[in-house]
Amino acid sequence: MKDSISTITNALNKHWVLVPDWTDSSPDNGAGRLVTFTRHFVLDEEAAGSGISAVIHMTADTRYKLFVNGERVSVGPTRSCPQIWYYDTIDIKPRLKLGDNEIRVVVLRFFAAASTALPFARTAFPGLSTYGKVMKGQQELVDVSTDDRWVGRIQWETNLPKGLEDDPFLHWEAFLVEGAAITLPPNTCHRLEIQADVHSTAFLKWIMTPPKLSGSSIKVTYSEAYEQTPRSYPWLRSKGDRLERNGSQLIGPHDFFDISAGSPDQPDTWTYEPFWFRTFRFLAIEITTGSSSLQLVSLTAVQVNYPLAAKSTWKEPGNVETERIWDLSLRTLRNCMFDGYSDCPFYEQLQYAEDTRSSALFHYVLSGDDRLAKQAIIGFAASLLPEGITQSRYPSHVKQIIPGFSLFWILQVCDHMDFFDEPGFARQFLSPIDRVLEFFGSHVGEHGLVCDLPAHHWQFVDWAVDWIGTKTHPDGGVPLAGRDNSVHTYFSMLYAYALQRASRLLSQVGRPAMATEYDQRASDLVSSIRKLCFDGNFYTDSLASDAAPGHYSQHCQAWAVLCGAATGEQARQIVKGSFAAQHDRGSKIDFAKCSYAMMLYAFRAFALAGDGVYESLYHTAWEPWRRMLGANLSTWEEDSVSQRSDCHAWGCSPIFEYMTEVAGLKPLSPGWETVLWEPRLDLSDGIHATVASPNLVLRYVQNPQAPLTFTMPGDQIDSCPVQPNINLKRWWTYPNLRTLNFLLLVPLITSFTLGFDGSMFGSLQASDAWQSYFDYPVGSRLATLGAAPTIASFVGIFVVPFAADRIGRKWSMFLGAAFIVAGGAIQAAAQNFAMYGVARAFIGFGSVWCQTAGIAWVVEISHPRQRATATAIFFTSYSVGSVVAAFIIYGTVRIPDNSAWRIPSALQVVPSAIQLVFIYFNDTLANWEYEEIALALEAEKTLTQGFFKPIKEAFGTKGNRKRMFIIIWLSICSQASGNSFISYYFSPVLRSIGVTSQLSQTLINATSQLLSWFSAVGFAFLPGRVGRRPLFLVSLAWLLLTVSGMTAASAVYANDNSNKSASYAVVALMYIFSPAYNCVNLIFQYATPIGLENIGWKYFIVHIPWIMIEFVVVYLVFPETKGYALEEISVLFEGNNAPVTPAMMAHDKPEVHQLEDKPIESEHQEDTK
């Protein structure tokens, strides 16, 4: 029967043993002692038959190494702390034999008063405890629990020295294990340098024959690289090519073996083995023989690590570099994982909270294993101090506090919930999480920022080159700004981010009560950060009012994005402005640079900034890793500043980036229940990746000759319906995007038709046949024809928006196209003025259906990163229609009969007829439309949607009222800026300045429309580059100057009809007007012909003050939306009350897949001390 956990822990608590008269110190000032405990027993043939079991439970203070019949079986226990002491469960049956058996345990006790060996916490009570029995069925054969049958002996021959150069790092001497012996002549000295293939963490074992005489010794130095003379050993090193031996040396901790003479009663061979594993890439072995020769039998090294068991893989055919980076990252992470996560195996081997968070994330996406991470989370929770903050490293024999690391522990808990969906595990930490957050809340000053953290806390941020210690501020890694005023922007940003993540955690585990408070605290912090720490261009490391050179860092730009202080275009500008190469930044500010540790968060900021920022910075960001490859490292160095160690797990960011960003697979909901697949296709031409999750393995293949594939058990998707992060420069290479953009031609035809109509009506006024047939309409008669489409459109706006949402975009465009076809046919066959006017009303009514549904469709189905260009092209196709109509009429105007105007009127039907056919017979549109409507209807189930509710919502908040004002004002500006006399009534304008020939008029119209089209296409690509607001202001200023010039030139010509220069000036300015208007019609369309008839050129003056008013309003009211997705723009209007969270701002509609929930097994170890 298996013992319960309580039975085991109670038994272990009762079985602690130690040698008599133990003194927890040594006369030689050592760091500790080794004690050997031995237990012998006999298994006879009958007792040792089949069916026996031998499971033992063991722990020790501080460490133990278990040998069964001379074979090392286990090293433990897992690093413990006074609050949680671990034990190991070991099956020793495979090592037992018939006859005599020996269990030998070597216990390494670090003295409680010694400050060395920091990663090994210890209590005031040393010793060994073992509980277990050898059983045959229900029969007990041998009780191997520690008791008086065990024999203990202190190994006085072993010294664990203190005060060496490597202190206070982990260090000890080797010791002799009695058991199992190239012959070196006597009185000689030898030096051998051995290079391992790669950086290693291994147990070393020497086997030799005992010398006849004493006096021989072996010194083994463990080194990670060949290096130059250190700047300050061991803290500051000078390393170049790690394999370059010329002018370099091997430096590091060493073991020293003083070999005594053998004796007849000793074994034929001796084994030397350090108690703990050694970290090295090079061994420098110095052997000195005494008066007798020394025979070395063997030297072996056995790699030791936590079983990483990586399931994730990465292959990028044709790119050896990324595969080398992947391999080095795996090796580095593995060499920093033992019975806990370690910062660097060569020195402290401590588990720091920030480092652990990174290592755990890398571990999650590599293997889906959370056991080591859960142990770390529990340990840090146990380290919570009375003041409400966790220790920065734990377990640790010496307490250390870095305030920000407590927040990284909170992020560990949140990450675990995201990846594994274990609410029960997370809930136990809600109280300590709240205590940590309350600690920081108590240090928020009147200005709303974190300040005045306790002076005895190390306010460490990162190992940045510029943040060195000084005489007045000796702590390194602390930003220069804030050292005097105790306001560090970074801590406010990190605190806000932790509050946001904690709020989400509360909702995930079903405890949402505090979430609103956390959100509000985060919102207040973000507001203060924006107000006090932003200098207008970048975020400063402390108060912007105190900013000086050296007070800017990449860290605060990245964390401004992560906490939501910087969003949209501002986020993109500060990230690119601080992380781009110096010659590309356009900024003279020197930013403190992120170390390898902080680059994980820099990459997160790149991704959140969106709009290609990640792609633009991706390749240059890996330059430090390429430099390490060039220096022949086999693992990633700790940092490039001190170069103290050549192995540190925080440099393994490539694991996370390759898996979650390049391959683009990550959990979208807790436990991978839904998966976000968002590959960044333009970062590679081909990838074969496997991404591990807790329950399954996800495989992703990108091949330039084949579609994307994303495979899960029982499900294969050949292509992604929404292509995220495509290479927009080569969009036509993606089948789905080719289809998508082809479908966009349907709504684009709508704008083409409108442009055709506007240009045609203006051009036909230059046709003698048209003028004659309709009795030369002027004034109100001409205004009626010009305004008829707009009047019909105005009627339509009360019906179309609601109908378009109800019946869908497809059928709305179908109805609109049908009206336009009918109107065009009536127009071509018109027999009188009234019939022609009705036809134009039909066209106007159909246009509002097509335009309302068309632009909505363009916005909804265009790729998010092409949305700005797609909507701009929607309007530029208006110019295409104008050009086509103008040149058609330039040709038909030569026809002497009514065909001159009936042919273009009939041709107006063609675009809309194409729309009708395409919409009716294309099932792709129907399927796409169905999915959109289904989503809309599902959303409406939760709403009470009345007729007036949308209207109420439109004016319900301050932000929405501002939106509506901008929309209405923009609509007025677009029709009231002088464009009516350029488009619909250019012919009367030309006649007023003496241009009366129909050929001249139609030629001027055609060529000016052509210029308008070219300018419209060019300007369509500018909003995403320079912003909409600057373009609007420039265009209004341009219009103001143009209209003013036309007014002046027309006045001159009116006074002197012989002044051809004035006439030419008006024509030239008419050409210039259209590009200006393209960069930015009921009352003005009706008023223009009447005004031209009655007051002539003076009518232009009306527009001059109006355009000036437009300019002032735009300058004062309109926000800049460049770079913002539609989902983000609410922040500009609602501010901190916007419903959009920063986490939503980076992603467009993802590809989501449901996964089956399958549990995984985990081990459990319990507190025994």
N, C-alpha and C positions, 0 to 999 in steps of 0.2 A: 504494500500500500504506500502511495506517494505521500511524503510528509507535506503538511500545509506550510504556508509561508510563516505563519505565526509560530508554528512548532520549530521551524528552522531558526528563526531569529531569536527565539527564547533560548534555544540550545546554544547557539553561538555566543550569546551574551554570558552564558554560564561557563564556557570552556576557554576563556582567555588564559594563556600561560606565558611565563617569562622566566628567564634564568634567575636564580636567587641573587640577592644583593646587587641588583641592577642599579647603576648610576646613569642618569640621563645626561651625561657629559663625558669628556675624555681628557686625560691629563695632557695630551699632545695637541689640544685645541682643534680636534677634528670636528667634522660636521655631523658624524654619526658613527654607528657600529653595525657590523654584520653579525647575526646570530644564526647558528645552524640548529634546527630541531630535527630529530631523527626518531623514527618509529619502525621497529622490526616485527614481523610476524610470519607465521608459517601457514602455507596452504598445502594440505596433503592431497593425494590423488583422489581420494574419495570425496573430500570436501570441495575440491576444485573442479569437479565435473561440470557437465552442462547445467545451465539454469542459474548460474550465480549472477549477482549484480553488485556493482561497487561504485556507488555515487557518493561523492563527498562534497561538502560545502565548506569554503575556506575564506578567511579574511585575515588581514594583518594591519598593524600600524607600525611602519608606514607602508612598506611594500613587501611582497613575498615572491619567491621563485620556487616552484614545486618540481621535484624530480621523483620519478617512480622507477626504481631499479636502474638508476643512473641516467635515465632519459628525461630531459626537460619536457614537462607536460604543460605547465601554465605559469604565467606571470600576472600578478594582480595585487590587490584588487583594483577595479576601476577607480580612478582618482576620486577620492571622497572628500567630504567636508564634515565638520563636527555635527551638523544638523542631519546629514544623510551619509551614512557609512555603508558602502556596498560590500557584498560578498559574491563569490563565484561558485558556480555549481559545475563540478568536473566529474566525468565518468572515467575512472582509472582502470576499469576492467581490462581493456586491451593491453595494458602494460604489466599486468600481474602474471605470475608464473607459478609453477609447482615448486614447492619447497620454500626457501627463505625469500622474503620480500622486504624491500626497504622503501619507506616513504621518507624523503628528506626535503625539508623546507628551509630555504635560506631567507631570513627576514632582514631586510634593510631598514634599520630604524634611524630616521633623521631626528636629531635631538630637537625637542620642542623649543629650546632657546636659540637654536642656530637659525640664521637668517638665509641660509643657502637653500637650494632646491625648492624654489618658490612654488612650482606647480603642485607640490605634495603637501597638502594640509595635514596636520597631525594633532592628536590630542595629547593630553598630559599622561596618558596611560598606554605605553607601548605593549607589544606582544603579538601572539599568534592565536587564532581560534579556528578549530576544525571540528566539524560535526559530520559523521557519516559512519556507515557500516558496510561490511562485506556480507551479503545475504545470499542464501540459497532458498529460493521460494520465500516462505515465511520464517525460515530458520536463520538466526543470526550466527555467522561464522566468526567475524572479527569486528570489534568496535574500534574504529580508528580515530575517534574523537580525541582531541588533545586532553591529556590527563597526566598522571604521574608515570605512565609507561613511556612517555616521550622523554628523550634526552636532549638537553640544550647545551650549547657551547658557544661562547663568544669568540669570534675570529680576531684575536689580538694582532695577528700578523697582517691584517688589512688596515690601511689607513685611508680615511676620507678627508683629505686636506682642505683647509680653508685658506683664504688670503692669496690665492693664485691670481694671475693676470685676468683669468676669465671670470672670477667672481664679480658680481653676484649671480652669474649664470650657473645653470645646472652643470655640475662637475663632480666627478669622483674618481678615485683610483680603481684599478682592477683588483681581483682577488683570486686566490687559488682554490680550485675545486679538486679535491682528491678523487681519483677514479681512474681514468684511462691514461707515449713520448715520441736532408742535406747536412751534413755534419760540418760544423764550423770549428776550425782549429783553435787551440787555447791561446789566450792573450792577444786576441785580434779584435778589431772594430769594423763594423759593417753598417752601411746605410743603403736602404732600398726604398725607392719611391714607387708606389703602386697606384695605377689609375683604374678606377672602376668605369664601366661603360657609361653609367649615368649616376647622378646624385642618388645616394642610397641611405636608408635607415635600416640597420641590420644588427643582429647579434653576431659578434665575432668569437671565434673559438680557436685557441692555439693548442696543439697537442705536441708534446716533446718528451724525449727520454730524459730522466733525471740525470744531471751531471754528477760526476764522482766527487767534485769539489765545489765549494761555494764560490761566489764572486762574479757570476754571470748576471746580466740584466738585459731587459728589453724595454725600449721606450717606443710607444706608438703614438704619433701625432695625427689627429684627424683634421682634415682640411677640406674646404669646399672648392678651392680654386688656387691657382698660382696668382700671387698678387705682389704689388710693390710695397715698399715700406709704409706701414699704416700711418695715417695722420695722427691718430690717437687711438691706440689699441685698447679694447676691442671695438670701440664705438664708431670711429671714423676710419674707413679703409680706402685704399686706392687700387681698384681692380680694372683691368682692361680685358684682353682676351684671356679667358679662364684657362686655356691650354698652353699659353705662351710661357715657356720656362726661362728664356733668356732674361736675366735681370730681375727675376721674380723668385718668390719663396713660398713655401707651404707653412701656414701658421694656423694654430688652433689648439683646442684642449688635447691633453695627452693622458695616456695610461702608462704606468711604470711598473714593471715586474722585476722584483729582486729575487733571483732564483737561488735557492739554497741547495745544498748537496742532498742527494738521495740517501736512503738507508735500506738495508735488506728487507725490512718489514713493510716497505712501501710498494705501491703498484709499479709495474714496468713502465708505464707512461703517466705523464701528468697532463692535466687539462687546465688551461687558463681561459677564463671567460669573464668579461666585465658583467657586472650585475644587470645593467640597463643597456638598451640598444645604443649603438653609436651612429652618428650622422656624419657622412663623409662622401666625397668623390675621389679624394686622394688620401693615401696612407703614407706617412713618412716613418719608416721603421729603422730604428737604430739599435743594433745588437752589440753588446760588449761581452766577450767571453772571459772567464776567469782562468784559473790554472788548469782546467780540464776542458776538453772539447764539449760542444753543445750540439745535440742532435735534434733537429726540428722535424716532426713527423708531418704536420699539416697545419694550414691556416684556412679556415672556412668562414664564410659570411652568409647568414640567412636573413633575407629581407623580412621585416616585420611591419605590419600596418593593420589598421582596421580593414575588414574585407569590403572594399569599395564596390565591387561587383557591378561595374558600369554596364548598363544596358544601352545607353545612348551611344551613337556613333556619328562620325562626320567624315565625309569624303567629298572633295571638290576636285573632280578630274581636271588635270592641267594646272592645278594650283598647289604646288608642293608646300608653299609657305604656310597656308592656312592649316594644312594637315599637320605640319610640324608644330605650329602654335597649339593645335588641339592636343597633340601628344604631350607636349610639355605641360600643358595645363592639367591634364589628368595626372601626370606624375607628381606635379607640385601638390595638388590637392591630396593625393594618396599619401605623400610623405609628411603631410600635416594632420593625419588622422590616426589616432591610436585608441586609447580608452577615453578619448575626448578630442575635440578639435584643438589644434595647437597653432599658435601664431607662427613660430618657426622651429623646426626640430633641432637645429644646430645650437640654439641657445635656450631661451627660457622654457619653451614648450608649454606656454601658458594659454589658457582659454579666455580670450577677450571677447566682450559682448559684440562689438562692432565687427570684428573679424569673424566671429562665429555666425553672425547673421549672413555674411557673404558666403562662407563655406557651406552653410546649410542650404542656401539657395542653389549653389552649384551642385551639391549632393542630391538635392531633390530632382533636378532635371537630368542628372546622370543615371540615377539608380532607382528613384522612387522610394528610397529608404529613409525613414525618419527617426530611427532608434537613437542615433547619436545626438540628433537635434533635440529630441524630447528630453534626453538626459541633461543636455545643456540648459534648456528652458527651465527645467525643474531646479537645477543647481543655482541658476541666477536668482530665481524666485526665493530660494533659501537664503541668499546673501543679502536680502533686504534689510537695511539698517533702520534703527528707530527714527531717524530723521526723514525717512520715506524715500530712500534712494538705494539702488542696488550697487554692489561693488562692480567695478569695471572689469575685473578678471576673477574667475572663480572656477574651481577651487584654487585657493592661493593661501600660502602660509603667512603672507604679509598683505594686509589690507591696502587696497588702492581705490580711489574714487575719481572717476572721470564722469561728470554729470551727464553728458550727452549719451554715454554708453547705456545708461538706464533706459533711454528712449529707444535705442537699438534693440534692447531686450524686448520691449513692447512690440516692435516690428517683427521680432522672431515669432512671437505668439500669433500675430496676425498672419504672417507668411504661412505658418503651419496650418492655420484654419483654411487659408486659400487653397493650399495644395492637398490637404488630407481630409478636410471636412469632419473634424472630431469636436463637436460642440462641448461634449463632456470634458474633454481634456482642456479646452480653452477656458471654460467657466471657472475653473479653480484658480485662475490667475487674474480674474477681474478685479478682485479687491486690491492685490498688490499693484496692478496696473493703475488703478485709481489713485493709490497713494503716491506713486511716482509722478503722475500728472498733477496731483495736488501740490507736490513739492515744487514743481516748476511754476504752477499757478501762484504759489505764495511769493515767487520771485519776479512777478510781473509788476513793473513800476507804474507810476502815474502816467507815463507816456505810452503805456500799453505794450512794452517790450520786456523780454526777459533781461534781468540785470542783477547785479550784486549777488552773484553766486558765492557761496562761502569761500574764503581765501585759501583754506586748506585743501580745497578741491582742485585738481589739475584740470584746467579749462582747455583741454586738448581738443583740437579739431582735426589736424592732419599734419603729416611730416612734409610740409611745404618748404622749399629751399629758403624762402625769405623769412620764415617764422622761426628764427633761431632764438635761443635764450640770451638774455643780457644780464648785466649785474643787477639791475633794478627789477627785472622780470626774468628770473633764471629758467622758468619752464619753457621748453621748446614746444613747437607744434601749436602755438597759440597765436591767432591773428594779431598783427601789430596794432590795428585799430581796436579800441576797446580795452587795451591793457590798463589804461588809466581811468577811463570812465566806467569800466565794468559793464559795458553794453556791447554784446557780441551779436550781430544780426543773425549769424548762423544758428545760435541756440533758439532764437525766436522762430526761425523757419523750421528747424527740426522739431520743435515742440508743436508747432501748428500742424505739421505733417503727421506727427504721432497722434495728435488729437483726432485728425480726420480718419486715420486708419483704425484707431480705437473705436470711433463711432461706428464705422462699418462693421467691426468685429461684434459689437454689441447687438447690432441688428441680425448678424449671421447666427448668433447663438441664442436668439430669442430673448434678449434682455435690452430692449430699446429705450428704457426709461431715461438713461443718462445720455443717450446719443445726441439729443437736441442740445443739451448743455455743452457737450464736447464740440459740436458743430459751431455753436455760437462763440465759444472761446476761441476756436480756430479762426472764425471769421473776424473777430475783433483783432486778433494778432495780425492777420493778413492786412487788415486796414491800416494798422499802425506801421507795419513794415513798408507798405506802399507810400505812406505819408512821410515817414521820417527817415527811411533808409534808401530811398531812390533819388538820385541826383538829376533825373531827367533823361539820363542815358543808360546808367547802370546802377545796380544795387551795391551799396558800400558795405564794408565789413562792420561798420558801426553807424552812428548817426551821420546822415549825409551832410548836415551842417558843419561837422568837424572833419569832413573828408580831406585827405592830403595824399600825396604820392605814397604808395605802399599800402593804401587802405582799400584796395580792390582785389578781389579773388575770383577765380573761376568757380569756387565753391558756392559763393553766395548767388552767383548767376544761376547755377544749376538748381540750388535749393529754392530759389525764388520761383522757378518753374514747378518744382515738385510740390511745393506747398500751395500753389495757386496764386501767389502774389503777382506773378507775371504770366500773362496768357496771350494767346493770339499772336499778333505781329510783334508785340513787345517781347514776348518770350523768344521768338525767333531771332530778333535783333540782338538781345543781350547774350544769347547762347553763341550765335555766330560771331558776334563782336568780341567775345572773350576766348573762344576755343579755336577759331580759325587761325591759320598761320599768320605771323605778325604782318607780313606783306599783303595779306588778304583781308585783314580785319578792318582797316580804315580807321583804327583807333590808336592813339599814342599811349594809352594807359597800359602800364605793366601790371598784369594780373598774376597774383600768386597762383601757381599751377597745382592742379589736382594730382595727388600721388596715385600709384596703382590702386590703392584702397578706395579712393574717392571716385575713380573712373567708372565704377559700377553705377554710381548715382549720376555721374555726368551723362552716361549713355541713356539712363532713364529720362533725363531732361531732354536729350536729343530727340528721343522718341515722342515725348509729350509735346514738344514744340511743334512737331508736324511739318507739313508742307516741304518735305524733302530735306529737312535739316539733318536728320539722322544719316541719310545717304551722303549728303555733302561733306560731313565731318568724319564719316566712318573710317575711311582708309587712312587719313592722316592721324586719327586718334590711336591707331595701332603702331605708330612709329616707334615708341619706346619698346614695345615687344619685339619689333624687327631688330632694333639695336641689340637687344639681349640675344637674339638668335645669332647675330653677327659676331657677338662676343663669345660664342660657343658655350652658353649656359645650357644645362639640361633640365633646369627648373627655373621658375621666375624669382628674381631677386626681391629682397624685402623693400628696398627703395633705391632710387638712383642718387640719393643725397649722401647717406652714410655708407651704403654698400656693405653693411655689416654682415648680412646673411644672404646666401644665394638661394634660399627656398622660403617662400612665404605664400600662403594660400590666397591672400587677398589679391594676388596678381592673376587669378584664374578667371577673370571676367570673360575671356573668350568663350568659355563653356556656356555661360548664360546668354551671351549675345548671339552666338551661333544657333543655339537651340530656340530661344524665344523671340528673336528679332529677325535674323536672316532666314532661318527655316520658318519662323513665325508661328510656332505652336506653344500655347500657354493656356492655363486654366482660365476660363471666363467666369465660372461659378465655382464655389467651394468643392474641392475633391475632384476636379476635372469632370463634373457632371455635364457641363458643356465646355466645349473647347473652342478657343479663338484661333483660327488659322489665318494668319496675316503675313505671308512671306514677303520679304523685300526683294523682289525679283531682279531689280536692277543692280544688286550688289554682287551678283555672280551669274555666270553663264550656265552653270550646272552644279547641282548639289544632290548628294545622296545622304540623307540624314535620318537618324532614328532618335526619337525623343522619349524618354522614360517618364511614365506617370506611376502613381502608386499601384494601379490595377492592371495596366496594360502598357504596350509599347506602340507608339505612333510612328509611322514611317512616312517620310516625305521625299519625293524625287522631283527635281527640276531638271529638265533636259531640253536644250534648245531645239532638238528635232522632234520632240513629242510633247503632248499636253502635260500639265502638272498632274501629279497623282498624290493623293493623301490617303493612306491605308490604315484601317483599324480592323480588329478581328470581325469578320463577317460583313465588312462594309468597305467598298472602294468607290471613291469619287473620282471621276475622270477629269473633271474641270470644276473650277470654282465659279459660281454664278456672279459673285462680286469680286473682281480682280483687284485686290488691295495692293498698294505700293508698287504699281507697275512702273516700268521704265517708259515714261511719257515721251521720251525722244524717239522711241521705237514702238509706239502703241500699236501700229498696224501688224506687228509680229504676233499679237495675241488674238486668237480666234474670237474669244468672247468680246473683246473690246472692239474688234472690227464690226461684229454684229451690232453691238451697242451703238456705236457711232453712225452706222448705216441707218439704224432706226431713228436717230435724231434728225435725219433728213426730212422725215414726215412733218414734224412741227416747224422746221426751218422753212418749208415751202409756204407756210402761213405768212411769215414776215415778207417773203419774196412777193406774194400776191398783194400785200398792202403797199409795198414800195412800187409795184407795177401800177397800181391804181392811182396813187398820188402823183407819180411822174406823168402818167398818161393824161390825167385831167389837166395838169398844167401845160403839157405840150400841145394838147388838142386846141387850146385857146389860141395857139399860133397858126392853126389850120384855117385857111380861108373857107374850105368846104364845111367844116364844123360850125364856124361863125355864121356862115350864110344860112345853114339849115336851121339853126336855132335862133335866127334873127338877131345876131350880134348881142348876146346877153351882157349886160353890165350892171353894176350896182347891186340892188337886192335880188334881181333875177340870177345873176352869176353867183351871188352869195348863197342863194338857195341850193343851187347845184353843188357848190363846194361843201356846204355844211350838211347836206342830206345824209352822208354816211355817218358823220359824227352824231347827228340827232338820233339816228337809228341805233348807234352804238350806245348812246346814253340810255335809251330805253332798255337795251339788252343787259346793262350792268345790274339791273334789279332782279334778273332771272338767272343769268348765265353762271355766276360763281357758285350758287347753291346747286344748280342742275349739274354742273361739272363734277362736284363732289359726290352727287348721288348716282349719276349714270356713268361716271368715269371720263377720263381724258379722251379716250379713243372715240367714243360715240359723240362727245361734244365737238371734237374736231370734224367728225363725219357730218354732223348737222350743219356746222358752220361752212364747210366746203360745199355742201349742197346748196345753201343759200347763195353763196358766191357764184356758183355755176349758174344758178337760175338768174341771178342779177346780171351776170355778164351776158347771158343769152338775150335777156330783155333789152339790155343796153345796146347790143349790136343790132337788134331789130327795131329799135325805138323809132316811132313814127311822129312823135311830137315832144315838146318840152316836158310835159307831165310824165310821160312814159319813161323818158330818160332819167328824170328825177327819182321816180319810184325804183328804177333799176339800181341807181346809186344807193338808195336806202337799203335795198336788199343786200347789196355788197357790204355796206357798213354793218348791218345786223349780223350777217354771217361772219364778218371779220372779228367781232367781239367774242363770238364763240370760239373761233380758231385761235385767236390771240390769247385769251384767258386760259384755255386748256393747253395751248402749245407751250407757252413759257413755263407753266407749272410742270408740264411733262419734261421739258428740258432740265429744269432744276432737280426734279425727282429722280430721273434715271441716268443722268450724266454721271460719269465717274467723279467722285468728290474733288479730286485734284485737277480735274478738267472743267469743273463746274463754272468757274469765273469766265474762262475762255468760251465755253459752250453758250452761256447766256449772252456774252458779248457778240458772238457770231450770229446768234438768233436775230439780233437787231441789225447786224451788218448785212444780213441777207436782204433786208429792206432795200439797201443801196443797190444790191445786185438786180432786184426787180426794177428799181428806178432806172438803172443804166439800160437794161434790156428794153424797157418801154420807150425810153427817150430815143434810142437808136432805131427802133421799129418805126416810130412816128417820123423821125428824120427821113426815113425812106418812104413811108406812105404819104407824107405831106405833098409829094410831087404828083400824086394821083389827082386828077382834076375833078373827080366826082365824089360821092359820099363814101365810097370805099376807103377814102383817106382816113376816115375815123371809125367806120364800121369794122374794118379788118383788125386794128388793135383792140377794139372792144371785144371782138370775138376771141382773140388770142388770150385775153385776160382769163378766159374760162379754163385754159389748158392746165395751169399749175394745180388748181383746185380739183379738176377732174382726175389728175394723177393721184392726188391725195385720196379721193373717194375710192378709187380702184385699189390702191395700196392698203388702205385701212380695212376695206371690206374683205379682201381675200387673204390677209396675212394673219395666220393663227398665232404667230409669235407675239404680236401685239396683244392679242386677246389673252394669251397665257400670262404675259407680263402684267397686263392690266388686272387680271383676276387676282394675282398675288398681292398687288398693291391694295385693291379694294377689300380683300379678305382681311388684311392687316388693319385697314381703316375701320371696318365694321367691328372687328374684335375690340379695338380701342373704344369705339362708341358705346359698347355694352356697359361700360363703367361710367358713362356720362349721361346727364339729362340734357340733350342737345336741342334746345328750342330755336325758333327762328331768330329771336333777338339776343340769344346768348353770345354768338360770335361778335355782335356789335357791342354788347356790354363788355366783353373781354377786351375788345380793341381799344376801349377807352378806360378800362378798369384800373390801371396802374399808371404811375408817373412815367415809367419806361414805355408802356404801350401808347400813352398819349403823345409822347415825343416821337415814337415810330410813326403814328398816324399823321402827325403834323408834317414830318419829313416826306411821307408818301404823297400827301395832298400837295404840298409845296412843290415837290419834284414834278408832279403831274402838270401843275400850272406852268412851271418854268419850261417844261419840254414843249409846251404849245404856245407860249407867250413871249418868246425871245426873238421874234422877227422871222421865224422860219416859214410862216404862212405865205409871205410875199415872195419867198425864194422858191418854194415848192409848188403850191397850188396856183399862185398868181404872178409867176415870173414874167408872163407875157405882157400884162398891163404895165409892169414895172419897166420892161425893156422899151415898150412903146413910148413911155413917158420920157425916156432919154433919147428918143429918135431912132431906135432899132425897130423897124417895122416889117422887114422882110421875114416871111414865114420860114424860109430856109435858114436865115441867120439866127432867128430865135430858137428854132429846134436844134440847130447845131450847138449853140451856146448851152442850151439845156442838157443835151446829150453829153457834151464834154465835161460840163460842171458836175453832172451826176457820176461820171466816170471818176473824176477827182474825188468826189464824195465817197465813192465806194473804196478807192484805194486808202483814203485816210481812215475810213471806218474800220477796215480790216487791220490797219496798223495800230489804231487806238484800242482795238479789241484785246490786244495782248499786253497793254500797259497797266490796267488796273491791278493785276497781281504783282506788278513790279514796282510801280511808284505810288500806288494807292489811288483810291477813288476821289477822296476829298481834294487833294492837290490838282487832279485833272479837272474836277468840276470848277474850281476857282480859276485855273488858267483859262479854261474854255469860256467862262463868263467874261473874264477880262478881255479875251480875244474878241468875243461877240460885241462887247461894248465898243471897242476900238473900231471894229468893222462897221457896225451900224452907224456909229458917229461919222465915219468917213463917207459912207454911202449918203448920209443925210447932207453933209457938206457939199459933196460933189453934185448931188441932185439939185441942190439949191442953186449952185453956180450955173448948171445947165439950164435950169428954169428961167434964170435971169438973162441968159445969153445962149440961145439955141445953136449958135455957130461955134460954141466952145466944145470941140470934139474931145479934147483932153478930159474934160469933166465926165463926158459920156463914157469914155474908155475906162476912167477910174471906177465908175459905178459897176461896170461889167467885171472888172478885175476883182473888186471887193465882193461881188456876188460869188465868184469862184472861191475866194478865201473864206467866205461865210460858212459854206457847207462843212469843211473840216472842223471848224470851231464848234459848230452845232453837233457834229457827230461825237465829239469828245464828251458832251454833256449827256385839239386844234379848233372846241365848239365856238366860243365867243370870238376869238381872233380870226378863225376861218371865215366867220360871217362878217366880221367888222372890216377885214382887210380890203375887199373889193369896194366897199362903200367908202372907206377912207381914202383909197387911191383915187376914186372918181371925184370926190368932193374937195379934198385938200391936197391931193398929189403928194409931192415929195415931203410935205410937212408931216405926213402920217408917220414917217420914219422916226420923228422926234419922240413920239409916244413911247417907243421902245427903249430909248436911252436911259431915262430915270428908272424905268422898270427893271432893266438889267442891272443897274447899280444897286437897287434894292435886293434883287436876287443874290448878288455877290455878298452883300453884308449878311443876309440871313444864312447863307451857306457857311460863311466863315464862322459865324457865332454859334450855329446850332448843329451842323452836320458833323457826326463823328467819323473817324477813319475806320473803315472795315477791312482794309487790305489785309490779307492773310488769315482772316477769321473764317472758320467754317460756319455754315448756317446755325449749327448747333451751339456755337460759341458766342454769337453776336449778342445774345441776351445780356452778357456781362457788361457790354458797353452801355446798355440802357438801364438795367436793373442794379448794376453795381454788385455789392455783396449780397443782395437779395435775389440774385439770379438763380434759377433752379438748376443751372448747369454746374457740375462739380469739375475740378481740375482733371480728375481722372478720366472724365468723358471727353476731354478736349483733344485727345490725340488720335482718336480712332473713328473711322467711318464704319458703315454697316459691316459687321464681320460675318464670316462664314462660321456657323455654329453647328456642332454635332453633338447629339446626346450619347452619353456613354453609360455602359452598364456598371452598376455599383458592385464591386467585389472587394471583400475585406482582405487584408494581408496579415500575416502573423508577426508578432513582435515578442521580444524577450522582456522579462521583468526581473528586476533586481530590487532588493528591499533594504531598508535601513536596519542595521544590526548594532549600531553603537551610538 
